[in-house]
């Protein structure tokens, strides 16, 4: 009895370590996305950039992300999830060192673009690896660690920037270059994780290696049960559909789910509100001291409520969290729209924090978990790529048009628009989203 509980504890620890290692790609993603905010004004001044050029320099990483998410399924399918995670670490490392040493805007843009590629590919490979290795009962919590690490990376970047700021005339180079340290640590840790058992069995035909990983993850299963699991994954129920690869009628439901979960994630206005929060707070007449409150306050709110989401995702399920998030969005965005219309600005900061909390518990926690669960083994890479690409193309587009929206429309109209989109999300959750909590990937595949 004692020996078996010891084996179970060791296997839980291994599973947690492997999932956390893959999820650290999310930490680098969050850090990389936000670290530029501390350096952007100096970069504009040093290289005398016009507004147009400055915008291009600032958005370069985002365009790398769009491309990385589009192509990320290919290496994950071809070389395996583990190998791809190692490549991601190298991309982050090269990007950090090059950004810190860049001699001019063009080299700097290439360096940021390389980091963006790493971010895009990580949103495909990391959640997929975790969802393929995790047991059904823990999959939400473990895959959700990717999102938690993104949020943690954002907060650490804000803190790192404030510690480095003012230490030397070239402090901005250190802000960007420091990312090389976590990137190196992450890459080294990736050599300690196994390959995804589903990739080994289904894509590489290495059945015995896949079974060995399952023995580590499921010490509670008998040898017979493990072999049955291997046979179940190796046996492709889609054999007769091999010619109809991804874009086919049989996959229309998961394709629509992946597209819409990513679409609504961005149409809540989350990126616009995160990137332009100081501007939104200034509209309320709160001034600059609110900007500091906003960056660290929003970072902390995001972190705390992502924790809450991780605690609840395997207890209440994905669908319930999307419901909670939708109601939170509708109330907070609706109140913001009313506050700007009625000029009752005092409640706006509280509404923004409530909005961030609703996002963190709902969409923030669910998106990467759900996309990693709904596709069959054969199409999981392409499906994760589709969800990721949708997320990033809307993120980049919204970031591009938001300053123009802010100049052309009254804030109340902008918040009302985001609120209306979240009413549509609520209807989508009610009528279309299945519950995937506690079910194996193969059971979900049978249903969808």
MIFIGU-259351 format. One record per residue (C-alpha): residue in three letters; chain; x, y, z. Coordinates in steps of 0.25 Angstrom, whole numbers, plus 2048, in hexadecimal, padded with zeros to 3 digits. Layout:
N
r->ala&c->A&xx->X&yy->Y&zz->Z
...
END
This chain:
448
r->unk&c->A&xx->800&yy->800&zz->800
r->unk&c->A&xx->80B&yy->809&zz->804
r->unk&c->A&xx->813&yy->807&zz->7F8
r->unk&c->A&xx->808&yy->809&zz->7EE
r->unk&c->A&xx->804&yy->817&zz->7F5
r->unk&c->A&xx->813&yy->81A&zz->7F4
r->unk&c->A&xx->813&yy->817&zz->7E5
r->unk&c->A&xx->806&yy->81F&zz->7E3
r->unk&c->A&xx->80C&yy->82B&zz->7EA
r->unk&c->A&xx->819&yy->82A&zz->7E1
r->unk&c->A&xx->810&yy->829&zz->7D5
r->unk&c->A&xx->808&yy->835&zz->7D9
r->unk&c->A&xx->815&yy->83D&zz->7DB
r->unk&c->A&xx->81B&yy->839&zz->7CE
r->unk&c->A&xx->80E&yy->83D&zz->7C6
r->unk&c->A&xx->80D&yy->84A&zz->7CD
r->unk&c->A&xx->81C&yy->84D&zz->7CA
r->unk&c->A&xx->81A&yy->849&zz->7BB
r->unk&c->A&xx->80E&yy->852&zz->7BA
r->unk&c->A&xx->814&yy->85D&zz->7C1
r->unk&c->A&xx->820&yy->85D&zz->7B8
r->unk&c->A&xx->818&yy->85D&zz->7AC
r->unk&c->A&xx->80F&yy->868&zz->7B2
r->unk&c->A&xx->81C&yy->871&zz->7B4
r->unk&c->A&xx->81B&yy->874&zz->7A5
r->unk&c->A&xx->80F&yy->87C&zz->7AA
r->unk&c->A&xx->817&yy->883&zz->7B4
r->unk&c->A&xx->821&yy->888&zz->7A9
r->unk&c->A&xx->815&yy->88B&zz->7A0
r->unk&c->A&xx->810&yy->895&zz->7AB
r->unk&c->A&xx->81D&yy->89A&zz->7AF
r->unk&c->A&xx->821&yy->89D&zz->7A0
r->unk&c->A&xx->814&yy->8A3&zz->79D
r->unk&c->A&xx->814&yy->8AE&zz->7A8
r->unk&c->A&xx->823&yy->8B0&zz->7AA
r->unk&c->A&xx->823&yy->8BA&zz->79E
r->unk&c->A&xx->81A&yy->8C3&zz->7A5
r->unk&c->A&xx->825&yy->8C8&zz->7AE
r->unk&c->A&xx->82F&yy->8CA&zz->7A2
r->unk&c->A&xx->826&yy->8D0&zz->797
r->unk&c->A&xx->827&yy->8DF&zz->79A
r->unk&c->A&xx->836&yy->8DE&zz->79B
r->unk&c->A&xx->837&yy->8D6&zz->78E
r->unk&c->A&xx->82F&yy->8E1&zz->787
r->unk&c->A&xx->838&yy->8EC&zz->78C
r->unk&c->A&xx->845&yy->8E5&zz->78A
r->unk&c->A&xx->842&yy->8E1&zz->77C
r->unk&c->A&xx->83A&yy->8EE&zz->779
r->unk&c->A&xx->82E&yy->8E5&zz->774
r->unk&c->A&xx->822&yy->8EB&zz->76D
r->unk&c->A&xx->815&yy->8E7&zz->773
r->unk&c->A&xx->812&yy->8DE&zz->767
r->unk&c->A&xx->820&yy->8D7&zz->768
r->unk&c->A&xx->81E&yy->8D6&zz->778
r->unk&c->A&xx->811&yy->8CF&zz->776
r->unk&c->A&xx->818&yy->8C5&zz->76C
r->unk&c->A&xx->823&yy->8C3&zz->776
r->unk&c->A&xx->819&yy->8C1&zz->782
r->unk&c->A&xx->810&yy->8B7&zz->77A
r->unk&c->A&xx->81B&yy->8AF&zz->774
r->unk&c->A&xx->81A&yy->8A4&zz->77F
r->unk&c->A&xx->80B&yy->8A3&zz->77D
r->unk&c->A&xx->80D&yy->8A0&zz->76E
r->unk&c->A&xx->817&yy->896&zz->771
r->unk&c->A&xx->80D&yy->890&zz->77A
r->unk&c->A&xx->802&yy->88F&zz->76F
r->unk&c->A&xx->80C&yy->888&zz->766
r->unk&c->A&xx->811&yy->87F&zz->771
r->unk&c->A&xx->803&yy->87A&zz->775
r->unk&c->A&xx->800&yy->878&zz->766
r->unk&c->A&xx->80C&yy->86F&zz->764
r->unk&c->A&xx->80D&yy->869&zz->772
r->unk&c->A&xx->805&yy->85D&zz->76F
r->unk&c->A&xx->810&yy->858&zz->765
r->unk&c->A&xx->81C&yy->856&zz->76E
r->unk&c->A&xx->813&yy->850&zz->779
r->unk&c->A&xx->80E&yy->846&zz->76F
r->unk&c->A&xx->81B&yy->843&zz->768
r->unk&c->A&xx->825&yy->843&zz->773
r->unk&c->A&xx->81D&yy->841&zz->77F
r->unk&c->A&xx->818&yy->84A&zz->78A
r->unk&c->A&xx->824&yy->849&zz->793
r->unk&c->A&xx->82E&yy->84D&zz->788
r->unk&c->A&xx->825&yy->859&zz->784
r->unk&c->A&xx->825&yy->85D&zz->793
r->unk&c->A&xx->834&yy->85D&zz->792
r->unk&c->A&xx->835&yy->865&zz->786
r->unk&c->A&xx->82B&yy->870&zz->78C
r->unk&c->A&xx->835&yy->872&zz->797
r->unk&c->A&xx->840&yy->874&zz->78D
r->unk&c->A&xx->838&yy->87E&zz->786
r->unk&c->A&xx->835&yy->886&zz->793
r->unk&c->A&xx->844&yy->886&zz->797
r->unk&c->A&xx->849&yy->88B&zz->789
r->unk&c->A&xx->83E&yy->896&zz->789
r->unk&c->A&xx->842&yy->89A&zz->797
r->unk&c->A&xx->851&yy->89B&zz->795
r->unk&c->A&xx->84F&yy->8A2&zz->787
r->unk&c->A&xx->845&yy->8AC&zz->78C
r->unk&c->A&xx->84E&yy->8B0&zz->797
r->unk&c->A&xx->85A&yy->8B2&zz->78E
r->unk&c->A&xx->852&yy->8B8&zz->782
r->unk&c->A&xx->85A&yy->8C3&zz->77B
r->unk&c->A&xx->84E&yy->8C9&zz->773
r->unk&c->A&xx->83F&yy->8C8&zz->771
r->unk&c->A&xx->83F&yy->8BD&zz->766
r->unk&c->A&xx->848&yy->8B3&zz->76D
r->unk&c->A&xx->83F&yy->8B6&zz->779
r->unk&c->A&xx->833&yy->8B3&zz->771
r->unk&c->A&xx->838&yy->8A6&zz->76C
r->unk&c->A&xx->83C&yy->8A2&zz->77B
r->unk&c->A&xx->82E&yy->8A5&zz->780
r->unk&c->A&xx->828&yy->89E&zz->774
r->unk&c->A&xx->830&yy->891&zz->778
r->unk&c->A&xx->82A&yy->892&zz->786
r->unk&c->A&xx->81C&yy->894&zz->781
r->unk&c->A&xx->81E&yy->887&zz->779
r->unk&c->A&xx->822&yy->880&zz->786
r->unk&c->A&xx->815&yy->885&zz->78D
r->unk&c->A&xx->80C&yy->881&zz->781
r->unk&c->A&xx->812&yy->873&zz->780
r->unk&c->A&xx->811&yy->871&zz->790
r->unk&c->A&xx->802&yy->874&zz->78F
r->unk&c->A&xx->801&yy->868&zz->786
r->unk&c->A&xx->80B&yy->85E&zz->78C
r->unk&c->A&xx->80B&yy->860&zz->79B
r->unk&c->A&xx->7FC&yy->85F&zz->79E
r->unk&c->A&xx->7FB&yy->853&zz->794
r->unk&c->A&xx->807&yy->84C&zz->79B
r->unk&c->A&xx->800&yy->84E&zz->7A9
r->unk&c->A&xx->7F2&yy->849&zz->7A4
r->unk&c->A&xx->7F8&yy->83D&zz->79E
r->unk&c->A&xx->800&yy->839&zz->7AA
r->unk&c->A&xx->7F6&yy->83C&zz->7B5
r->unk&c->A&xx->7EC&yy->832&zz->7BB
r->unk&c->A&xx->7DE&yy->837&zz->7B8
r->unk&c->A&xx->7DB&yy->83A&zz->7C7
r->unk&c->A&xx->7E6&yy->844&zz->7C8
r->unk&c->A&xx->7E7&yy->849&zz->7B9
r->unk&c->A&xx->7E0&yy->856&zz->7BB
r->unk&c->A&xx->7E9&yy->85A&zz->7C7
r->unk&c->A&xx->7F6&yy->856&zz->7C0
r->unk&c->A&xx->7F3&yy->85C&zz->7B3
r->unk&c->A&xx->7EE&yy->868&zz->7B9
r->unk&c->A&xx->7FC&yy->86B&zz->7BF
r->unk&c->A&xx->800&yy->870&zz->7B2
r->unk&c->A&xx->7F7&yy->87C&zz->7B3
r->unk&c->A&xx->7FB&yy->87D&zz->7C2
r->unk&c->A&xx->809&yy->87E&zz->7BD
r->unk&c->A&xx->806&yy->889&zz->7B3
r->unk&c->A&xx->800&yy->891&zz->7BD
r->unk&c->A&xx->80B&yy->88F&zz->7C7
r->unk&c->A&xx->815&yy->893&zz->7BC
r->unk&c->A&xx->80E&yy->8A0&zz->7BA
r->unk&c->A&xx->80E&yy->8A3&zz->7C8
r->unk&c->A&xx->81D&yy->8A0&zz->7C9
r->unk&c->A&xx->820&yy->8A8&zz->7BD
r->unk&c->A&xx->81A&yy->8B4&zz->7C4
r->unk&c->A&xx->822&yy->8B2&zz->7D0
r->unk&c->A&xx->82F&yy->8AF&zz->7C9
r->unk&c->A&xx->82D&yy->8BC&zz->7C1
r->unk&c->A&xx->82B&yy->8C5&zz->7CD
r->unk&c->A&xx->837&yy->8BF&zz->7D4
r->unk&c->A&xx->840&yy->8C1&zz->7C8
r->unk&c->A&xx->83B&yy->8CE&zz->7C4
r->unk&c->A&xx->845&yy->8DA&zz->7C7
r->unk&c->A&xx->850&yy->8D1&zz->7CA
r->unk&c->A&xx->858&yy->8D5&zz->7BE
r->unk&c->A&xx->857&yy->8DD&zz->7B1
r->unk&c->A&xx->855&yy->8D0&zz->7AA
r->unk&c->A&xx->84B&yy->8CA&zz->7B4
r->unk&c->A&xx->841&yy->8C7&zz->7A8
r->unk&c->A&xx->84C&yy->8BD&zz->7A2
r->unk&c->A&xx->84C&yy->8B6&zz->7B0
r->unk&c->A&xx->83D&yy->8B6&zz->7B1
r->unk&c->A&xx->83C&yy->8AE&zz->7A4
r->unk&c->A&xx->849&yy->8A6&zz->7A5
r->unk&c->A&xx->846&yy->8A0&zz->7B3
r->unk&c->A&xx->83B&yy->897&zz->7AC
r->unk&c->A&xx->847&yy->88E&zz->7A7
r->unk&c->A&xx->848&yy->889&zz->7B6
r->unk&c->A&xx->83A&yy->883&zz->7B7
r->unk&c->A&xx->83B&yy->87E&zz->7A8
r->unk&c->A&xx->848&yy->877&zz->7AB
r->unk&c->A&xx->842&yy->870&zz->7B7
r->unk&c->A&xx->836&yy->86C&zz->7B0
r->unk&c->A&xx->83D&yy->866&zz->7A4
r->unk&c->A&xx->846&yy->85E&zz->7AE
r->unk&c->A&xx->83A&yy->859&zz->7B5
r->unk&c->A&xx->833&yy->854&zz->7A8
r->unk&c->A&xx->83E&yy->84A&zz->7A7
r->unk&c->A&xx->839&yy->843&zz->7B3
r->unk&c->A&xx->82A&yy->841&zz->7AE
r->unk&c->A&xx->826&yy->835&zz->7A6
r->unk&c->A&xx->81F&yy->835&zz->798
r->unk&c->A&xx->810&yy->836&zz->798
r->unk&c->A&xx->80B&yy->827&zz->799
r->unk&c->A&xx->800&yy->82A&zz->78F
r->unk&c->A&xx->80A&yy->830&zz->785
r->unk&c->A&xx->813&yy->824&zz->787
r->unk&c->A&xx->808&yy->81A&zz->785
r->unk&c->A&xx->7FF&yy->820&zz->77A
r->unk&c->A&xx->809&yy->828&zz->772
r->unk&c->A&xx->816&yy->821&zz->774
r->unk&c->A&xx->811&yy->813&zz->776
r->unk&c->A&xx->81A&yy->811&zz->782
r->unk&c->A&xx->810&yy->809&zz->78A
r->unk&c->A&xx->81A&yy->804&zz->795
r->unk&c->A&xx->81F&yy->812&zz->798
r->unk&c->A&xx->811&yy->818&zz->799
r->unk&c->A&xx->80D&yy->80D&zz->7A2
r->unk&c->A&xx->81A&yy->810&zz->7AB
r->unk&c->A&xx->815&yy->81E&zz->7AC
r->unk&c->A&xx->807&yy->819&zz->7B0
r->unk&c->A&xx->80D&yy->810&zz->7BB
r->unk&c->A&xx->814&yy->81C&zz->7C1
r->unk&c->A&xx->807&yy->825&zz->7C1
r->unk&c->A&xx->7FD&yy->81A&zz->7C5
r->unk&c->A&xx->803&yy->811&zz->7CF
r->unk&c->A&xx->7F5&yy->80D&zz->7D3
r->unk&c->A&xx->7F2&yy->806&zz->7C6
r->unk&c->A&xx->7F5&yy->7F7&zz->7C4
r->unk&c->A&xx->7FE&yy->7F3&zz->7B8
r->unk&c->A&xx->7F2&yy->7EE&zz->7B1
r->unk&c->A&xx->7EB&yy->7FC&zz->7B2
r->unk&c->A&xx->7F7&yy->803&zz->7AD
r->unk&c->A&xx->7F8&yy->7FA&zz->7A1
r->unk&c->A&xx->7E9&yy->7FC&zz->79E
r->unk&c->A&xx->7EC&yy->80B&zz->79F
r->unk&c->A&xx->7F7&yy->80A&zz->795
r->unk&c->A&xx->7EF&yy->802&zz->78B
r->unk&c->A&xx->7E3&yy->80C&zz->78D
r->unk&c->A&xx->7EC&yy->817&zz->789
r->unk&c->A&xx->7F4&yy->80F&zz->77E
r->unk&c->A&xx->7E6&yy->80B&zz->778
r->unk&c->A&xx->7E2&yy->817&zz->76F
r->unk&c->A&xx->7D3&yy->818&zz->76F
r->unk&c->A&xx->7D5&yy->822&zz->763
r->unk&c->A&xx->7DC&yy->818&zz->75A
r->unk&c->A&xx->7D1&yy->819&zz->74F
r->unk&c->A&xx->7D2&yy->828&zz->750
r->unk&c->A&xx->7E1&yy->829&zz->74E
r->unk&c->A&xx->7DF&yy->830&zz->741
r->unk&c->A&xx->7D6&yy->83B&zz->747
r->unk&c->A&xx->7E1&yy->841&zz->750
r->unk&c->A&xx->7DD&yy->84D&zz->758
r->unk&c->A&xx->7D3&yy->855&zz->751
r->unk&c->A&xx->7C8&yy->84B&zz->751
r->unk&c->A&xx->7B9&yy->84A&zz->755
r->unk&c->A&xx->7BD&yy->840&zz->760
r->unk&c->A&xx->7C6&yy->84B&zz->767
r->unk&c->A&xx->7BC&yy->856&zz->765
r->unk&c->A&xx->7B8&yy->856&zz->774
r->unk&c->A&xx->7C6&yy->857&zz->77A
r->unk&c->A&xx->7CB&yy->860&zz->76F
r->unk&c->A&xx->7BF&yy->86A&zz->773
r->unk&c->A&xx->7C2&yy->868&zz->782
r->unk&c->A&xx->7D1&yy->86B&zz->780
r->unk&c->A&xx->7CE&yy->877&zz->777
r->unk&c->A&xx->7C3&yy->87D&zz->780
r->unk&c->A&xx->7CA&yy->87B&zz->78E
r->unk&c->A&xx->7D6&yy->883&zz->788
r->unk&c->A&xx->7CD&yy->88D&zz->781
r->unk&c->A&xx->7C5&yy->891&zz->78E
r->unk&c->A&xx->7D1&yy->891&zz->796
r->unk&c->A&xx->7D6&yy->89D&zz->78E
r->unk&c->A&xx->7C9&yy->8A3&zz->78C
r->unk&c->A&xx->7C7&yy->8A5&zz->79B
r->unk&c->A&xx->7D1&yy->8B0&zz->799
r->unk&c->A&xx->7DB&yy->8AA&zz->7A2
r->unk&c->A&xx->7E8&yy->8AE&zz->79A
r->unk&c->A&xx->7E3&yy->8BC&zz->797
r->unk&c->A&xx->7E0&yy->8BE&zz->7A6
r->unk&c->A&xx->7ED&yy->8B8&zz->7AA
r->unk&c->A&xx->7F6&yy->8C0&zz->7A1
r->unk&c->A&xx->7EE&yy->8CD&zz->7A1
r->unk&c->A&xx->7EA&yy->8CD&zz->7B0
r->unk&c->A&xx->7F2&yy->8D9&zz->7B3
r->unk&c->A&xx->7EA&yy->8E1&zz->7A8
r->unk&c->A&xx->7DD&yy->8DB&zz->7AD
r->unk&c->A&xx->7E0&yy->8E0&zz->7BB
r->unk&c->A&xx->7E4&yy->8ED&zz->7B6
r->unk&c->A&xx->7D6&yy->8EF&zz->7AF
r->unk&c->A&xx->7D0&yy->8EE&zz->7BD
r->unk&c->A&xx->7D9&yy->8FA&zz->7C1
r->unk&c->A&xx->7E1&yy->8F1&zz->7CB
r->unk&c->A&xx->7EF&yy->8F5&zz->7C6
r->unk&c->A&xx->7FD&yy->8EF&zz->7C7
r->unk&c->A&xx->7FD&yy->8E9&zz->7D5
r->unk&c->A&xx->7F2&yy->8E0&zz->7D0
r->unk&c->A&xx->7FB&yy->8DA&zz->7C5
r->unk&c->A&xx->804&yy->8D4&zz->7CF
r->unk&c->A&xx->7F8&yy->8CF&zz->7D7
r->unk&c->A&xx->7F3&yy->8C9&zz->7CA
r->unk&c->A&xx->7FF&yy->8C2&zz->7C5
r->unk&c->A&xx->802&yy->8BB&zz->7D2
r->unk&c->A&xx->7F4&yy->8BA&zz->7D7
r->unk&c->A&xx->7EF&yy->8B4&zz->7CA
r->unk&c->A&xx->7FB&yy->8AA&zz->7CB
r->unk&c->A&xx->7F8&yy->8A6&zz->7D9
r->unk&c->A&xx->7E8&yy->8A5&zz->7D6
r->unk&c->A&xx->7EB&yy->89C&zz->7CA
r->unk&c->A&xx->7F5&yy->893&zz->7D2
r->unk&c->A&xx->7EB&yy->891&zz->7DE
r->unk&c->A&xx->7DF&yy->88E&zz->7D5
r->unk&c->A&xx->7E7&yy->885&zz->7CC
r->unk&c->A&xx->7EA&yy->87D&zz->7D8
r->unk&c->A&xx->7DB&yy->87C&zz->7DC
r->unk&c->A&xx->7D8&yy->878&zz->7CD
r->unk&c->A&xx->7E3&yy->86C&zz->7CE
r->unk&c->A&xx->7DD&yy->868&zz->7DC
r->unk&c->A&xx->7CF&yy->867&zz->7D6
r->unk&c->A&xx->7D1&yy->862&zz->7C7
r->unk&c->A&xx->7D1&yy->853&zz->7CB
r->unk&c->A&xx->7C7&yy->855&zz->7D6
r->unk&c->A&xx->7BC&yy->85D&zz->7CF
r->unk&c->A&xx->7C0&yy->85A&zz->7C0
r->unk&c->A&xx->7C4&yy->863&zz->7B4
r->unk&c->A&xx->7B5&yy->867&zz->7B1
r->unk&c->A&xx->7B2&yy->86C&zz->7BF
r->unk&c->A&xx->7BE&yy->875&zz->7BF
r->unk&c->A&xx->7BB&yy->87B&zz->7B1
r->unk&c->A&xx->7AD&yy->87E&zz->7B7
r->unk&c->A&xx->7B3&yy->885&zz->7C3
r->unk&c->A&xx->7BC&yy->88C&zz->7BA
r->unk&c->A&xx->7B1&yy->890&zz->7B1
r->unk&c->A&xx->7A8&yy->896&zz->7BC
r->unk&c->A&xx->7B4&yy->89D&zz->7C2
r->unk&c->A&xx->7B8&yy->8A3&zz->7B4
r->unk&c->A&xx->7AA&yy->8A8&zz->7B2
r->unk&c->A&xx->7A8&yy->8AF&zz->7BF
r->unk&c->A&xx->7B6&yy->8B5&zz->7C0
r->unk&c->A&xx->7B6&yy->8BA&zz->7B1
r->unk&c->A&xx->7A7&yy->8BE&zz->7B2
r->unk&c->A&xx->7AA&yy->8C7&zz->7BF
r->unk&c->A&xx->7B6&yy->8CD&zz->7B8
r->unk&c->A&xx->7AE&yy->8D1&zz->7AC
r->unk&c->A&xx->7A3&yy->8D7&zz->7B5
r->unk&c->A&xx->7AE&yy->8DE&zz->7BE
r->unk&c->A&xx->7B4&yy->8E5&zz->7B1
r->unk&c->A&xx->7A6&yy->8E9&zz->7AC
r->unk&c->A&xx->7A1&yy->8EE&zz->7B9
r->unk&c->A&xx->7AF&yy->8F4&zz->7BD
r->unk&c->A&xx->7B0&yy->8EC&zz->7CA
r->unk&c->A&xx->7BF&yy->8EA&zz->7C8
r->unk&c->A&xx->7C1&yy->8E5&zz->7D7
r->unk&c->A&xx->7BD&yy->8D7&zz->7D4
r->unk&c->A&xx->7C5&yy->8D5&zz->7C8
r->unk&c->A&xx->7D2&yy->8CF&zz->7CE
r->unk&c->A&xx->7CA&yy->8C5&zz->7D7
r->unk&c->A&xx->7C3&yy->8C1&zz->7CA
r->unk&c->A&xx->7D0&yy->8BF&zz->7C3
r->unk&c->A&xx->7D5&yy->8B6&zz->7CE
r->unk&c->A&xx->7C8&yy->8AE&zz->7CE
r->unk&c->A&xx->7CA&yy->8AD&zz->7BF
r->unk&c->A&xx->7D8&yy->8A7&zz->7C1
r->unk&c->A&xx->7D3&yy->89E&zz->7CC
r->unk&c->A&xx->7C8&yy->898&zz->7C3
r->unk&c->A&xx->7D1&yy->896&zz->7B7
r->unk&c->A&xx->7DC&yy->88F&zz->7C0
r->unk&c->A&xx->7D1&yy->885&zz->7C6
r->unk&c->A&xx->7CA&yy->883&zz->7B9
r->unk&c->A&xx->7D0&yy->884&zz->7AB
r->unk&c->A&xx->7DE&yy->886&zz->7B0
r->unk&c->A&xx->7DF&yy->879&zz->7B7
r->unk&c->A&xx->7D6&yy->871&zz->7AD
r->unk&c->A&xx->7DB&yy->875&zz->79F
r->unk&c->A&xx->7E8&yy->86D&zz->79E
r->unk&c->A&xx->7E2&yy->861&zz->7A6
r->unk&c->A&xx->7D6&yy->860&zz->79D
r->unk&c->A&xx->7DD&yy->862&zz->790
r->unk&c->A&xx->7E7&yy->857&zz->794
r->unk&c->A&xx->7DC&yy->84D&zz->797
r->unk&c->A&xx->7D2&yy->84D&zz->78C
r->unk&c->A&xx->7D9&yy->848&zz->780
r->unk&c->A&xx->7DD&yy->83A&zz->77D
r->unk&c->A&xx->7EB&yy->835&zz->77E
r->unk&c->A&xx->7ED&yy->835&zz->76E
r->unk&c->A&xx->7E9&yy->844&zz->76E
r->unk&c->A&xx->7ED&yy->84A&zz->77B
r->unk&c->A&xx->7F9&yy->852&zz->776
r->unk&c->A&xx->7F1&yy->858&zz->76B
r->unk&c->A&xx->7E5&yy->85B&zz->774
r->unk&c->A&xx->7EE&yy->861&zz->77F
r->unk&c->A&xx->7F4&yy->86A&zz->774
r->unk&c->A&xx->7E7&yy->86E&zz->76F
r->unk&c->A&xx->7E2&yy->873&zz->77D
r->unk&c->A&xx->7F0&yy->879&zz->780
r->unk&c->A&xx->7F0&yy->881&zz->772
r->unk&c->A&xx->7E2&yy->886&zz->774
r->unk&c->A&xx->7E5&yy->88B&zz->782
r->unk&c->A&xx->7F2&yy->892&zz->77D
r->unk&c->A&xx->7EC&yy->898&zz->770
r->unk&c->A&xx->7E1&yy->89E&zz->778
r->unk&c->A&xx->7EB&yy->8A3&zz->783
r->unk&c->A&xx->7F4&yy->8AA&zz->779
r->unk&c->A&xx->7E8&yy->8B0&zz->771
r->unk&c->A&xx->7E1&yy->8B5&zz->77D
r->unk&c->A&xx->7EE&yy->8BB&zz->783
r->unk&c->A&xx->7F0&yy->8C2&zz->775
r->unk&c->A&xx->7E2&yy->8C8&zz->774
r->unk&c->A&xx->7DF&yy->8CB&zz->783
r->unk&c->A&xx->7E7&yy->8D9&zz->783
r->unk&c->A&xx->7DE&yy->8DD&zz->777
r->unk&c->A&xx->7D1&yy->8D8&zz->77E
r->unk&c->A&xx->7D5&yy->8E0&zz->78B
r->unk&c->A&xx->7D7&yy->8EC&zz->782
r->unk&c->A&xx->7CA&yy->8EA&zz->77A
r->unk&c->A&xx->7C0&yy->8E5&zz->784
r->unk&c->A&xx->7BB&yy->8E9&zz->791
r->unk&c->A&xx->7C0&yy->8DF&zz->79C
r->unk&c->A&xx->7B2&yy->8DB&zz->7A0
r->unk&c->A&xx->7B0&yy->8D6&zz->791
r->unk&c->A&xx->7BD&yy->8CE&zz->792
r->unk&c->A&xx->7B9&yy->8C7&zz->79F
r->unk&c->A&xx->7AB&yy->8C5&zz->79A
r->unk&c->A&xx->7B0&yy->8BE&zz->78E
r->unk&c->A&xx->7B9&yy->8B4&zz->796
r->unk&c->A&xx->7AD&yy->8B2&zz->79F
r->unk&c->A&xx->7A4&yy->8AE&zz->794
r->unk&c->A&xx->7AF&yy->8A4&zz->78F
r->unk&c->A&xx->7AF&yy->89E&zz->79C
r->unk&c->A&xx->7A0&yy->89C&zz->79C
r->unk&c->A&xx->7A2&yy->894&zz->78F
r->unk&c->A&xx->7AD&yy->88C&zz->796
r->unk&c->A&xx->7A3&yy->888&zz->7A1
r->unk&c->A&xx->799&yy->883&zz->796
r->unk&c->A&xx->7A5&yy->87B&zz->790
r->unk&c->A&xx->7A9&yy->875&zz->79D
r->unk&c->A&xx->79A&yy->871&zz->7A0
r->unk&c->A&xx->797&yy->86B&zz->792
r->unk&c->A&xx->7A4&yy->866&zz->78D
r->unk&c->A&xx->7AF&yy->863&zz->797
r->unk&c->A&xx->7B0&yy->855&zz->79C
r->unk&c->A&xx->7B6&yy->851&zz->7AA
r->unk&c->A&xx->7C3&yy->84A&zz->7A9
r->unk&c->A&xx->7C6&yy->849&zz->7B8
r->unk&c->A&xx->7CB&yy->83B&zz->7BD
r->unk&c->A&xx->7CB&yy->834&zz->7AF
r->unk&c->A&xx->7D6&yy->82E&zz->7A7
r->unk&c->A&xx->7DA&yy->835&zz->79A
r->unk&c->A&xx->7D5&yy->828&zz->793
r->unk&c->A&xx->7C7&yy->829&zz->799
r->unk&c->A&xx->7C6&yy->838&zz->795
r->unk&c->A&xx->7CA&yy->834&zz->787
r->unk&c->A&xx->7BF&yy->82A&zz->787
r->unk&c->A&xx->7B5&yy->834&zz->78B
r->unk&c->A&xx->7B9&yy->83F&zz->781
END
